[in-house]
Amino acid sequence: MAQTMSQKAAREGLGSPELFEGGVFITKNGVAELFVQTAAEREAELKKIEEERQINALFKLAMIAKQEINDDQGMTPEEVLERLRRART
C-alpha cells in the first residue's frame, strides 16, 4: 500500500530507494502532488501492461478468426501457405 511523505522528507530520502517501495504520495501543504515509485516497480508495471495488451490483441485475433470461419471465409492450411508464398515474391 502506498504511503505519504512530505516533499522535504522525499528530498532527504532520495538516496534510499527502499523508502519509495510500494509507491509514495509526495505532499505539498498536506495535498498529494506527486506519486513516486522505484524504477523496478515501474518496469514491472509497464511489463504487465504490455502483456495484457498482447493478450487482448491475441483474443481479438482469435475472435476475428472464429467469425471468419463461421462466415465461411476461412482458408485451409494449404491455401494459407500458398498465399504466404505469393506475398514473399
Steps between C-alpha positions, in 0.01 A plus 500: 500500500623847416619725776512878526798728563577867478714654228774566753504138619500380138798722412690374803420138409591512131817300566298216652274340236364254757307792654297523180421129457130442458454857382494825694270799469705819540303778663525876488311683773321177582376443142634212288695647209712210369511123506848346511593134459823312444624442147471122547135532600428724202670259260295211642183708464578586137583136422166390644314763297675385180420135574133590552498690169647200320248263660214728393637525146532122474145458631370748239682313223353171619149649503547643148623160378203326662261743332668448161466123538133539591456717188673237283790736436762269649787346305656159503863474617602444139324819390675694775842367399436584135388851592815550711722376215338742258543787744875437526558538127 
